[in-house]
Amino acid sequence: MSFSILKKLPLFSPPFVNVMASSSFYCGVQSKRFLVLAQQLRHYKPPPCSWDDNEERIIEEAAGKFVSQVGFQESVTRVAQNPEKFRSKRAAVLICLFEGDAGDLRVILTKRSSRLSTHSGEVSLPGGKADEGDKDDGDTATREAKEEIGLDPSLVNVITVLEPFLSKHLLRVVPVIGVLNDRKAFKPTPNPAEVDAVFDAPLEMFIKDENRSAEEREWMGEKYLLHFFDYEIENKRYLIWGLTAGILIRAASVVYQRPPAFLEQSPKFKFPGL
């Protein structure tokens, strides 16, 4: 995995309030580019929830299978209307950004261990379920990243969180965006019980229509698209899809402030009654 400290001027020209980031953040990151990105993202607000009560359908098994394959923003789900039911079902993943040798923003990804009982061998973001001792979602994401790939939380500056997505068994997954403040200090040490490989990919790839394919699926009479990103690095090929792809499409859209160059076609997810 190749990283470098940021050298170029910002790629971002976002319309945000010009509130200076803390001096400790600036000194840690040592980059005007990430300073601008931090300012931009700190003013990010998730889209409002929209739900039609008349559309609610109680088909729990179908819903469980559906969200485990795809994952959608919480604002298009019934869960946003009933948050008290899901406080015990919460997880967070870390979208850790850095600048690659070519000057592009990149994100750290993992390939799950082939020995795991669920989603074995799939590409994912570092993260996992919240523990009682976690202070917030950023704490959960960075703690899990340390356990999975040896990323010291002190090397990550957490900037913001995106709106929650839904995963298997209606687990609320919160994407946490952070930046790596010292590339040279990070030496990936994957936990063999959880991770087979650690690699990185360009974040912008997830809003481009290159190396992407999609399959049309149907759930409860509504069609949607399942996106797949075929990526190769260091002669190894990875398929990034489902929940991970959905989160990275959203993250890239927010960071680059433009929609994907392809149709997402997400269905209105009907939350099953519990």
Protein Blocks (a to p, Z undefined) as FASTA:
>chain_A
ZZdddfbdcfbdcdbddddddfklmmmnopaklmmmmmmmmmpccddddddfklpccdfk
lmmmmmmmnopafklpmklmmmmlmmmmccdddddddddfkopacdddddddfkbmghgh
iacdedddddfklmblmlmmmmmmmmmnopafklpccfbdcdddddehhiacdddddddf
blklpccdddfklombdcdddfklmmccehiacddddeehiacddddddddeehiacdde
hjllmmmmmmmmmmnopacfbdfkpaddddddZZ
